[in-house]
Amino acid sequence: MGVHLNDSLDWSDNTDALVKKGNSRLFLLRRLRSFGVQGPLLRTFYDSVVASAIFYGIVCWASSITDRDRRRMDRLVRRASSVLGCPLDSVEVVGNRRHDDG
């Protein structure tokens, strides 16, 4: 299903996989920007390709990841925010919002 859980029952393997996947998709976002794609189209790409990958299953893991893993994920979101040139919600905010919506 795309959610990784290890024998320690923590989310570090999941975070490793999400950061790796997020970085590869962030590369694509940077390439689009380098080709002159701007504004709403970049944001649409982020929402549909990058955010959908890194926030998959967030309702399951957001409340129980370690601070270190949360910082790694937030760093990825901040880099995406820098590429887009607009603020993006942190992992905690997205997790709480999706938990409340569910």
Biopython code that builds the backbone (N, CA, C, O; Angstrom):
import numpy as np
from Bio.PDB.StructureBuilder import StructureBuilder

atoms = [
    (1, "MET", "N", (0.805, -1.198, 0.000)),
    (1, "MET", "CA", (0.000, 0.000, 0.000)),
    (1, "MET", "C", (0.848, 1.263, 0.000)),
    (1, "MET", "O", (0.330, 2.350, -0.259)),
    (2, "GLY", "N", (2.137, 1.143, 0.284)),
    (2, "GLY", "CA", (2.967, 2.326, 0.254)),
    (2, "GLY", "C", (3.297, 2.893, 1.609)),
    (2, "GLY", "O", (4.010, 3.893, 1.689)),
    (3, "VAL", "N", (2.806, 2.294, 2.687)),
    (3, "VAL", "CA", (3.146, 2.728, 4.038)),
    (3, "VAL", "C", (4.093, 1.690, 4.608)),
    (3, "VAL", "O", (3.796, 0.496, 4.597)),
    (4, "HIS", "N", (5.234, 2.148, 5.107)),
    (4, "HIS", "CA", (6.268, 1.253, 5.607)),
    (4, "HIS", "C", (6.257, 1.243, 7.135)),
    (4, "HIS", "O", (6.249, 2.294, 7.775)),
    (5, "LEU", "N", (6.257, 0.057, 7.698)),
    (5, "LEU", "CA", (6.320, -0.108, 9.148)),
    (5, "LEU", "C", (7.385, -1.156, 9.424)),
    (5, "LEU", "O", (7.386, -2.219, 8.804)),
    (6, "ASN", "N", (8.288, -0.866, 10.347)),
    (6, "ASN", "CA", (9.365, -1.822, 10.611)),
    (6, "ASN", "C", (9.059, -2.671, 11.841)),
    (6, "ASN", "O", (8.012, -2.508, 12.468)),
    (7, "ASP", "N", (9.973, -3.574, 12.183)),
    (7, "ASP", "CA", (9.748, -4.486, 13.302)),
    (7, "ASP", "C", (9.795, -3.783, 14.657)),
    (7, "ASP", "O", (9.398, -4.369, 15.664)),
    (8, "SER", "N", (10.271, -2.545, 14.699)),
    (8, "SER", "CA", (10.275, -1.762, 15.939)),
    (8, "SER", "C", (8.955, -1.028, 16.131)),
    (8, "SER", "O", (8.738, -0.370, 17.149)),
    (9, "LEU", "N", (8.088, -1.148, 15.151)),
    (9, "LEU", "CA", (6.797, -0.463, 15.155)),
    (9, "LEU", "C", (6.943, 1.055, 15.256)),
    (9, "LEU", "O", (6.174, 1.732, 15.939)),
    (10, "ASP", "N", (7.954, 1.563, 14.554)),
    (10, "ASP", "CA", (8.070, 3.016, 14.433)),
    (10, "ASP", "C", (7.988, 3.384, 12.960)),
    (10, "ASP", "O", (7.902, 2.511, 12.096)),
    (11, "TRP", "N", (8.015, 4.653, 12.688)),
    (11, "TRP", "CA", (7.756, 5.125, 11.332)),
    (11, "TRP", "C", (9.020, 5.601, 10.623)),
    (11, "TRP", "O", (8.923, 6.305, 9.618)),
    (12, "SER", "N", (10.196, 5.237, 11.116)),
    (12, "SER", "CA", (11.435, 5.727, 10.513)),
    (12, "SER", "C", (11.626, 5.203, 9.085)),
    (12, "SER", "O", (12.080, 5.948, 8.217)),
    (13, "ASP", "N", (11.288, 3.938, 8.830)),
    (13, "ASP", "CA", (11.404, 3.408, 7.463)),
    (13, "ASP", "C", (10.441, 4.126, 6.532)),
    (13, "ASP", "O", (10.777, 4.408, 5.382)),
    (14, "ASN", "N", (9.254, 4.420, 7.022)),
    (14, "ASN", "CA", (8.270, 5.155, 6.225)),
    (14, "ASN", "C", (8.793, 6.555, 5.907)),
    (14, "ASN", "O", (8.687, 7.020, 4.772)),
    (15, "THR", "N", (9.353, 7.217, 6.903)),
    (15, "THR", "CA", (9.889, 8.557, 6.695)),
    (15, "THR", "C", (11.035, 8.524, 5.696)),
    (15, "THR", "O", (11.116, 9.384, 4.819)),
    (16, "ASP", "N", (11.924, 7.539, 5.821)),
    (16, "ASP", "CA", (13.028, 7.407, 4.862)),
    (16, "ASP", "C", (12.496, 7.293, 3.437)),
    (16, "ASP", "O", (12.987, 7.964, 2.529)),
    (17, "ALA", "N", (11.495, 6.447, 3.246)),
    (17, "ALA", "CA", (10.927, 6.251, 1.910)),
    (17, "ALA", "C", (10.246, 7.522, 1.408)),
    (17, "ALA", "O", (10.370, 7.868, 0.234)),
    (18, "LEU", "N", (9.528, 8.217, 2.290)),
    (18, "LEU", "CA", (8.825, 9.433, 1.879)),
    (18, "LEU", "C", (9.788, 10.565, 1.535)),
    (18, "LEU", "O", (9.566, 11.302, 0.574)),
    (19, "VAL", "N", (10.851, 10.702, 2.314)),
    (19, "VAL", "CA", (11.841, 11.749, 2.029)),
    (19, "VAL", "C", (12.537, 11.457, 0.704)),
    (19, "VAL", "O", (12.765, 12.365, -0.095)),
    (20, "LYS", "N", (12.870, 10.202, 0.473)),
    (20, "LYS", "CA", (13.504, 9.831, -0.797)),
    (20, "LYS", "C", (12.572, 10.122, -1.977)),
    (20, "LYS", "O", (12.988, 10.711, -2.974)),
    (21, "LYS", "N", (11.314, 9.705, -1.854)),
    (21, "LYS", "CA", (10.341, 9.944, -2.913)),
    (21, "LYS", "C", (10.085, 11.443, -3.083)),
    (21, "LYS", "O", (9.976, 11.936, -4.205)),
    (22, "GLY", "N", (9.990, 12.161, -1.965)),
    (22, "GLY", "CA", (9.762, 13.602, -2.025)),
    (22, "GLY", "C", (10.904, 14.340, -2.700)),
    (22, "GLY", "O", (10.676, 15.255, -3.491)),
    (23, "ASN", "N", (12.127, 13.947, -2.392)),
    (23, "ASN", "CA", (13.284, 14.598, -3.016)),
    (23, "ASN", "C", (13.321, 14.367, -4.521)),
    (23, "ASN", "O", (13.658, 15.275, -5.281)),
    (24, "SER", "N", (12.980, 13.164, -4.952)),
    (24, "SER", "CA", (12.992, 12.898, -6.397)),
    (24, "SER", "C", (11.900, 13.700, -7.103)),
    (24, "SER", "O", (12.095, 14.154, -8.230)),
    (25, "ARG", "N", (10.769, 13.875, -6.454)),
    (25, "ARG", "CA", (9.687, 14.656, -7.064)),
    (25, "ARG", "C", (9.945, 16.150, -6.954)),
    (25, "ARG", "O", (9.504, 16.930, -7.798)),
    (26, "LEU", "N", (10.658, 16.539, -5.918)),
    (26, "LEU", "CA", (11.046, 17.940, -5.787)),
    (26, "LEU", "C", (12.016, 18.325, -6.902)),
    (26, "LEU", "O", (12.005, 19.464, -7.371)),
    (27, "PHE", "N", (12.845, 17.388, -7.322)),
    (27, "PHE", "CA", (13.735, 17.615, -8.457)),
    (27, "PHE", "C", (12.911, 17.969, -9.699)),
    (27, "PHE", "O", (13.254, 18.891, -10.439)),
    (28, "LEU", "N", (11.829, 17.230, -9.914)),
    (28, "LEU", "CA", (10.961, 17.512, -11.063)),
    (28, "LEU", "C", (10.328, 18.895, -10.954)),
    (28, "LEU", "O", (10.196, 19.602, -11.953)),
    (29, "LEU", "N", (9.937, 19.277, -9.743)),
    (29, "LEU", "CA", (9.373, 20.607, -9.524)),
    (29, "LEU", "C", (10.395, 21.690, -9.864)),
    (29, "LEU", "O", (10.060, 22.696, -10.490)),
    (30, "ARG", "N", (11.636, 21.478, -9.448)),
    (30, "ARG", "CA", (12.704, 22.444, -9.774)),
    (30, "ARG", "C", (12.938, 22.518, -11.282)),
    (30, "ARG", "O", (13.159, 23.599, -11.828)),
    (31, "ARG", "N", (12.889, 21.379, -11.944)),
    (31, "ARG", "CA", (13.082, 21.360, -13.400)),
    (31, "ARG", "C", (11.976, 22.138, -14.103)),
    (31, "ARG", "O", (12.239, 22.895, -15.037)),
    (32, "LEU", "N", (10.748, 21.952, -13.656)),
    (32, "LEU", "CA", (9.642, 22.705, -14.248)),
    (32, "LEU", "C", (9.866, 24.203, -14.087)),
    (32, "LEU", "O", (9.646, 24.977, -15.018)),
    (33, "ARG", "N", (10.302, 24.601, -12.903)),
    (33, "ARG", "CA", (10.561, 26.027, -12.669)),
    (33, "ARG", "C", (11.688, 26.515, -13.561)),
    (33, "ARG", "O", (11.640, 27.640, -14.057)),
    (34, "SER", "N", (12.705, 25.682, -13.772)),
    (34, "SER", "CA", (13.824, 26.089, -14.627)),
    (34, "SER", "C", (13.404, 26.231, -16.087)),
    (34, "SER", "O", (14.057, 26.940, -16.852)),
    (35, "PHE", "N", (12.323, 25.564, -16.478)),
    (35, "PHE", "CA", (11.795, 25.687, -17.838)),
    (35, "PHE", "C", (10.854, 26.875, -17.978)),
    (35, "PHE", "O", (10.291, 27.099, -19.050)),
    (36, "GLY", "N", (10.680, 27.635, -16.904)),
    (36, "GLY", "CA", (9.852, 28.830, -16.966)),
    (36, "GLY", "C", (8.412, 28.647, -16.520)),
    (36, "GLY", "O", (7.619, 29.584, -16.606)),
    (37, "VAL", "N", (8.060, 27.469, -16.049)),
    (37, "VAL", "CA", (6.710, 27.255, -15.528)),
    (37, "VAL", "C", (6.595, 28.036, -14.220)),
    (37, "VAL", "O", (7.502, 27.993, -13.390)),
    (38, "GLN", "N", (5.477, 28.753, -14.035)),
    (38, "GLN", "CA", (5.339, 29.616, -12.865)),
    (38, "GLN", "C", (3.997, 29.436, -12.177)),
    (38, "GLN", "O", (3.083, 28.790, -12.690)),
    (39, "GLY", "N", (3.914, 30.037, -10.988)),
    (39, "GLY", "CA", (2.694, 30.230, -10.231)),
    (39, "GLY", "C", (1.767, 29.056, -10.063)),
    (39, "GLY", "O", (2.158, 28.005, -9.555)),
    (40, "PRO", "N", (0.521, 29.242, -10.499)),
    (40, "PRO", "CA", (-0.512, 28.237, -10.234)),
    (40, "PRO", "C", (-0.209, 26.854, -10.816)),
    (40, "PRO", "O", (-0.588, 25.838, -10.233)),
    (41, "LEU", "N", (0.459, 26.815, -11.943)),
    (41, "LEU", "CA", (0.786, 25.523, -12.538)),
    (41, "LEU", "C", (1.815, 24.767, -11.695)),
    (41, "LEU", "O", (1.710, 23.552, -11.531)),
    (42, "LEU", "N", (2.804, 25.479, -11.164)),
    (42, "LEU", "CA", (3.775, 24.847, -10.258)),
    (42, "LEU", "C", (3.073, 24.349, -9.001)),
    (42, "LEU", "O", (3.360, 23.252, -8.521)),
    (43, "ARG", "N", (2.161, 25.146, -8.469)),
    (43, "ARG", "CA", (1.441, 24.756, -7.249)),
    (43, "ARG", "C", (0.575, 23.532, -7.517)),
    (43, "ARG", "O", (0.478, 22.642, -6.673)),
    (44, "THR", "N", (-0.043, 23.484, -8.668)),
    (44, "THR", "CA", (-0.852, 22.311, -9.027)),
    (44, "THR", "C", (0.022, 21.071, -9.112)),
    (44, "THR", "O", (-0.367, 20.000, -8.644)),
    (45, "PHE", "N", (1.202, 21.211, -9.707)),
    (45, "PHE", "CA", (2.132, 20.088, -9.780)),
    (45, "PHE", "C", (2.548, 19.656, -8.376)),
    (45, "PHE", "O", (2.584, 18.462, -8.079)),
    (46, "TYR", "N", (2.860, 20.619, -7.516)),
    (46, "TYR", "CA", (3.233, 20.283, -6.133)),
    (46, "TYR", "C", (2.107, 19.512, -5.452)),
    (46, "TYR", "O", (2.340, 18.450, -4.876)),
    (47, "ASP", "N", (0.895, 20.040, -5.516)),
    (47, "ASP", "CA", (-0.231, 19.401, -4.830)),
    (47, "ASP", "C", (-0.506, 17.999, -5.356)),
    (47, "ASP", "O", (-0.761, 17.080, -4.578)),
    (48, "SER", "N", (-0.455, 17.832, -6.667)),
    (48, "SER", "CA", (-0.844, 16.552, -7.245)),
    (48, "SER", "C", (0.269, 15.519, -7.284)),
    (48, "SER", "O", (-0.009, 14.322, -7.214)),
    (49, "VAL", "N", (1.518, 15.946, -7.392)),
    (49, "VAL", "CA", (2.617, 14.988, -7.551)),
    (49, "VAL", "C", (3.494, 14.890, -6.295)),
    (49, "VAL", "O", (3.809, 13.788, -5.847)),
    (50, "VAL", "N", (3.880, 16.014, -5.736)),
    (50, "VAL", "CA", (4.796, 15.999, -4.594)),
    (50, "VAL", "C", (4.035, 15.758, -3.293)),
    (50, "VAL", "O", (4.305, 14.785, -2.589)),
    (51, "ALA", "N", (3.089, 16.633, -2.970)),
    (51, "ALA", "CA", (2.373, 16.540, -1.698)),
    (51, "ALA", "C", (1.582, 15.238, -1.583)),
    (51, "ALA", "O", (1.519, 14.639, -0.509)),
    (52, "SER", "N", (0.985, 14.804, -2.679)),
    (52, "SER", "CA", (0.213, 13.561, -2.615)),
    (52, "SER", "C", (1.112, 12.376, -2.258)),
    (52, "SER", "O", (0.670, 11.440, -1.591)),
    (53, "ALA", "N", (2.355, 12.414, -2.693)),
    (53, "ALA", "CA", (3.296, 11.326, -2.389)),
    (53, "ALA", "C", (3.807, 11.401, -0.958)),
    (53, "ALA", "O", (3.864, 10.386, -0.265)),
    (54, "ILE", "N", (4.182, 12.601, -0.510)),
    (54, "ILE", "CA", (4.799, 12.681, 0.819)),
    (54, "ILE", "C", (3.779, 12.664, 1.951)),
    (54, "ILE", "O", (4.126, 12.335, 3.085)),
    (55, "PHE", "N", (2.533, 13.010, 1.666)),
    (55, "PHE", "CA", (1.521, 12.998, 2.718)),
    (55, "PHE", "C", (0.605, 11.789, 2.647)),
    (55, "PHE", "O", (-0.413, 11.742, 3.338)),
    (56, "TYR", "N", (0.953, 10.811, 1.822)),
    (56, "TYR", "CA", (0.150, 9.602, 1.720)),
    (56, "TYR", "C", (0.118, 8.897, 3.078)),
    (56, "TYR", "O", (1.170, 8.635, 3.662)),
    (57, "GLY", "N", (-1.056, 8.592, 3.576)),
    (57, "GLY", "CA", (-1.193, 7.883, 4.842)),
    (57, "GLY", "C", (-0.876, 8.718, 6.060)),
    (57, "GLY", "O", (-0.640, 8.164, 7.134)),
    (58, "ILE", "N", (-0.862, 10.033, 5.931)),
    (58, "ILE", "CA", (-0.457, 10.906, 7.036)),
    (58, "ILE", "C", (-1.343, 10.747, 8.264)),
    (58, "ILE", "O", (-0.880, 10.953, 9.386)),
    (59, "VAL", "N", (-2.584, 10.390, 8.078)),
    (59, "VAL", "CA", (-3.486, 10.193, 9.213)),
    (59, "VAL", "C", (-2.959, 9.073, 10.108)),
    (59, "VAL", "O", (-3.138, 9.118, 11.325)),
    (60, "CYS", "N", (-2.317, 8.077, 9.519)),
    (60, "CYS", "CA", (-1.780, 6.957, 10.288)),
    (60, "CYS", "C", (-0.511, 7.327, 11.054)),
    (60, "CYS", "O", (-0.358, 6.962, 12.220)),
    (61, "TRP", "N", (0.395, 8.051, 10.399)),
    (61, "TRP", "CA", (1.720, 8.218, 10.994)),
    (61, "TRP", "C", (2.018, 9.580, 11.587)),
    (61, "TRP", "O", (2.980, 9.701, 12.345)),
    (62, "ALA", "N", (1.251, 10.603, 11.286)),
    (62, "ALA", "CA", (1.615, 11.960, 11.695)),
    (62, "ALA", "C", (1.696, 12.142, 13.208)),
    (62, "ALA", "O", (2.568, 12.862, 13.695)),
    (63, "SER", "N", (0.821, 11.516, 13.939)),
    (63, "SER", "CA", (0.802, 11.741, 15.384)),
    (63, "SER", "C", (1.859, 10.932, 16.128)),
    (63, "SER", "O", (2.081, 11.162, 17.317)),
    (64, "SER", "N", (2.515, 9.991, 15.452)),
    (64, "SER", "CA", (3.444, 9.130, 16.177)),
    (64, "SER", "C", (4.853, 9.078, 15.600)),
    (64, "SER", "O", (5.631, 8.201, 15.976)),
    (65, "ILE", "N", (5.206, 9.993, 14.697)),
    (65, "ILE", "CA", (6.588, 9.989, 14.224)),
    (65, "ILE", "C", (7.468, 10.741, 15.225)),
    (65, "ILE", "O", (6.984, 11.551, 16.016)),
    (66, "THR", "N", (8.738, 10.461, 15.171)),
    (66, "THR", "CA", (9.676, 11.116, 16.082)),
    (66, "THR", "C", (9.894, 12.566, 15.655)),
    (66, "THR", "O", (9.597, 12.943, 14.522)),
    (67, "ASP", "N", (10.414, 13.364, 16.571)),
    (67, "ASP", "CA", (10.720, 14.762, 16.244)),
    (67, "ASP", "C", (11.740, 14.843, 15.114)),
    (67, "ASP", "O", (11.644, 15.714, 14.251)),
    (68, "ARG", "N", (12.705, 13.945, 15.119)),
    (68, "ARG", "CA", (13.726, 13.930, 14.063)),
    (68, "ARG", "C", (13.076, 13.693, 12.700)),
    (68, "ARG", "O", (13.380, 14.390, 11.732)),
    (69, "ASP", "N", (12.189, 12.717, 12.630)),
    (69, "ASP", "CA", (11.519, 12.423, 11.364)),
    (69, "ASP", "C", (10.594, 13.562, 10.949)),
    (69, "ASP", "O", (10.494, 13.870, 9.762)),
    (70, "ARG", "N", (9.922, 14.185, 11.901)),
    (70, "ARG", "CA", (9.061, 15.320, 11.592)),
    (70, "ARG", "C", (9.894, 16.478, 11.027)),
    (70, "ARG", "O", (9.477, 17.138, 10.076)),
    (71, "ARG", "N", (11.061, 16.720, 11.610)),
    (71, "ARG", "CA", (11.942, 17.784, 11.098)),
    (71, "ARG", "C", (12.402, 17.481, 9.679)),
    (71, "ARG", "O", (12.482, 18.386, 8.848)),
    (72, "ARG", "N", (12.705, 16.215, 9.392)),
    (72, "ARG", "CA", (13.112, 15.829, 8.033)),
    (72, "ARG", "C", (11.999, 16.092, 7.027)),
    (72, "ARG", "O", (12.244, 16.603, 5.934)),
    (73, "MET", "N", (10.792, 15.743, 7.400)),
    (73, "MET", "CA", (9.650, 15.973, 6.514)),
    (73, "MET", "C", (9.375, 17.467, 6.357)),
    (73, "MET", "O", (9.090, 17.937, 5.255)),
    (74, "ASP", "N", (9.461, 18.214, 7.462)),
    (74, "ASP", "CA", (9.240, 19.656, 7.388)),
    (74, "ASP", "C", (10.309, 20.340, 6.536)),
    (74, "ASP", "O", (10.019, 21.309, 5.834)),
    (75, "ARG", "N", (11.536, 19.840, 6.597)),
    (75, "ARG", "CA", (12.613, 20.389, 5.772)),
    (75, "ARG", "C", (12.290, 20.204, 4.282)),
    (75, "ARG", "O", (12.537, 21.095, 3.470)),
    (76, "LEU", "N", (11.745, 19.058, 3.944)),
    (76, "LEU", "CA", (11.334, 18.791, 2.569)),
    (76, "LEU", "C", (10.225, 19.765, 2.137)),
    (76, "LEU", "O", (10.252, 20.288, 1.023)),
    (77, "VAL", "N", (9.269, 19.998, 3.015)),
    (77, "VAL", "CA", (8.177, 20.929, 2.713)),
    (77, "VAL", "C", (8.713, 22.352, 2.572)),
    (77, "VAL", "O", (8.269, 23.097, 1.699)),
    (78, "ARG", "N", (9.658, 22.732, 3.419)),
    (78, "ARG", "CA", (10.247, 24.077, 3.320)),
    (78, "ARG", "C", (11.005, 24.257, 2.003)),
    (78, "ARG", "O", (10.960, 25.331, 1.403)),
    (79, "ARG", "N", (11.697, 23.214, 1.556)),
    (79, "ARG", "CA", (12.385, 23.302, 0.262)),
    (79, "ARG", "C", (11.385, 23.466, -0.872)),
    (79, "ARG", "O", (11.616, 24.236, -1.803)),
    (80, "ALA", "N", (10.279, 22.745, -0.794)),
    (80, "ALA", "CA", (9.230, 22.896, -1.805)),
    (80, "ALA", "C", (8.650, 24.306, -1.749)),
    (80, "ALA", "O", (8.362, 24.903, -2.787)),
    (81, "SER", "N", (8.483, 24.828, -0.567)),
    (81, "SER", "CA", (7.972, 26.191, -0.398)),
    (81, "SER", "C", (8.913, 27.197, -1.034)),
    (81, "SER", "O", (8.465, 28.164, -1.651)),
    (82, "SER", "N", (10.200, 26.981, -0.892)),
    (82, "SER", "CA", (11.195, 27.859, -1.489)),
    (82, "SER", "C", (11.121, 27.819, -3.018)),
    (82, "SER", "O", (11.229, 28.855, -3.674)),
    (83, "VAL", "N", (10.937, 26.633, -3.579)),
    (83, "VAL", "CA", (10.829, 26.494, -5.030)),
    (83, "VAL", "C", (9.571, 27.197, -5.534)),
    (83, "VAL", "O", (9.598, 27.871, -6.563)),
    (84, "LEU", "N", (8.465, 27.035, -4.799)),
    (84, "LEU", "CA", (7.193, 27.626, -5.214)),
    (84, "LEU", "C", (7.127, 29.128, -4.955)),
    (84, "LEU", "O", (6.417, 29.855, -5.649)),
    (85, "GLY", "N", (7.874, 29.586, -3.949)),
    (85, "GLY", "CA", (7.829, 30.992, -3.588)),
    (85, "GLY", "C", (6.595, 31.371, -2.790)),
    (85, "GLY", "O", (6.174, 32.528, -2.797)),
    (86, "CYS", "N", (6.010, 30.389, -2.097)),
    (86, "CYS", "CA", (4.848, 30.664, -1.239)),
    (86, "CYS", "C", (4.900, 29.734, -0.030)),
    (86, "CYS", "O", (5.497, 28.659, -0.097)),
    (87, "PRO", "N", (4.281, 30.143, 1.066)),
    (87, "PRO", "CA", (4.309, 29.297, 2.266)),
    (87, "PRO", "C", (3.458, 28.045, 2.086)),
    (87, "PRO", "O", (2.421, 28.075, 1.423)),
    (88, "LEU", "N", (3.907, 26.955, 2.681)),
    (88, "LEU", "CA", (3.168, 25.693, 2.668)),
    (88, "LEU", "C", (2.968, 25.232, 4.111)),
    (88, "LEU", "O", (3.765, 25.566, 4.988)),
    (89, "ASP", "N", (1.923, 24.480, 4.354)),
    (89, "ASP", "CA", (1.632, 23.976, 5.691)),
    (89, "ASP", "C", (2.643, 22.916, 6.105)),
    (89, "ASP", "O", (3.111, 22.127, 5.284)),
    (90, "SER", "N", (2.971, 22.912, 7.395)),
    (90, "SER", "CA", (3.898, 21.925, 7.941)),
    (90, "SER", "C", (3.226, 20.555, 8.002)),
    (90, "SER", "O", (2.018, 20.435, 7.801)),
    (91, "VAL", "N", (4.013, 19.539, 8.279)),
    (91, "VAL", "CA", (3.518, 18.175, 8.395)),
    (91, "VAL", "C", (2.472, 18.090, 9.494)),
    (91, "VAL", "O", (1.449, 17.427, 9.329)),
    (92, "GLU", "N", (2.719, 18.751, 10.602)),
    (92, "GLU", "CA", (1.775, 18.714, 11.720)),
    (92, "GLU", "C", (0.431, 19.333, 11.335)),
    (92, "GLU", "O", (-0.622, 18.782, 11.656)),
    (93, "VAL", "N", (0.466, 20.466, 10.656)),
    (93, "VAL", "CA", (-0.767, 21.136, 10.245)),
    (93, "VAL", "C", (-1.551, 20.264, 9.266)),
    (93, "VAL", "O", (-2.764, 20.112, 9.410)),
    (94, "VAL", "N", (-0.875, 19.694, 8.279)),
    (94, "VAL", "CA", (-1.540, 18.839, 7.293)),
    (94, "VAL", "C", (-2.119, 17.599, 7.990)),
    (94, "VAL", "O", (-3.251, 17.201, 7.715)),
    (95, "GLY", "N", (-1.348, 17.001, 8.879)),
    (95, "GLY", "CA", (-1.816, 15.802, 9.603)),
    (95, "GLY", "C", (-3.043, 16.096, 10.440)),
    (95, "GLY", "O", (-3.999, 15.320, 10.443)),
    (96, "ASN", "N", (-3.022, 17.212, 11.147)),
    (96, "ASN", "CA", (-4.183, 17.571, 11.986)),
    (96, "ASN", "C", (-5.396, 17.858, 11.125)),
    (96, "ASN", "O", (-6.502, 17.432, 11.457)),
    (97, "ARG", "N", (-5.210, 18.569, 10.032)),
    (97, "ARG", "CA", (-6.329, 18.902, 9.156)),
    (97, "ARG", "C", (-6.959, 17.644, 8.565)),
    (97, "ARG", "O", (-8.182, 17.507, 8.549)),
    (98, "ARG", "N", (-6.131, 16.738, 8.085)),
    (98, "ARG", "CA", (-6.672, 15.524, 7.475)),
    (98, "ARG", "C", (-7.299, 14.605, 8.516)),
    (98, "ARG", "O", (-8.263, 13.898, 8.225)),
    (99, "HIS", "N", (-6.750, 14.616, 9.728)),
    (99, "HIS", "CA", (-7.333, 13.814, 10.801)),
    (99, "HIS", "C", (-8.704, 14.346, 11.171)),
    (99, "HIS", "O", (-9.637, 13.570, 11.377)),
    (100, "ASP", "N", (-8.835, 15.666, 11.257)),
    (100, "ASP", "CA", (-10.106, 16.284, 11.608)),
    (100, "ASP", "C", (-11.140, 16.121, 10.494)),
    (100, "ASP", "O", (-12.336, 16.012, 10.767)),
    (101, "ASP", "N", (-10.677, 16.104, 9.231)),
    (101, "ASP", "CA", (-11.596, 15.948, 8.102)),
    (101, "ASP", "C", (-12.121, 14.516, 7.999)),
    (101, "ASP", "O", (-13.233, 14.284, 7.523)),
    (102, "GLY", "N", (-11.299, 13.549, 8.454)),
    (102, "GLY", "CA", (-11.639, 12.137, 8.292)),
    (102, "GLY", "C", (-12.705, 11.705, 9.197)),
    (102, "GLY", "O", (-13.098, 10.538, 9.174)),
]
sb = StructureBuilder()
sb.init_structure("model")
sb.init_model(0)
sb.init_chain("A")
sb.init_seg("    ")
for serial, (resi, resn, name, xyz) in enumerate(atoms, 1):
    if name == "N":
        sb.init_residue(resn, " ", resi, " ")
    sb.init_atom(name, np.array(xyz, "f"), 0.0, 1.0, " ", f" {name:<3s}", serial, name[0])
structure = sb.get_structure()
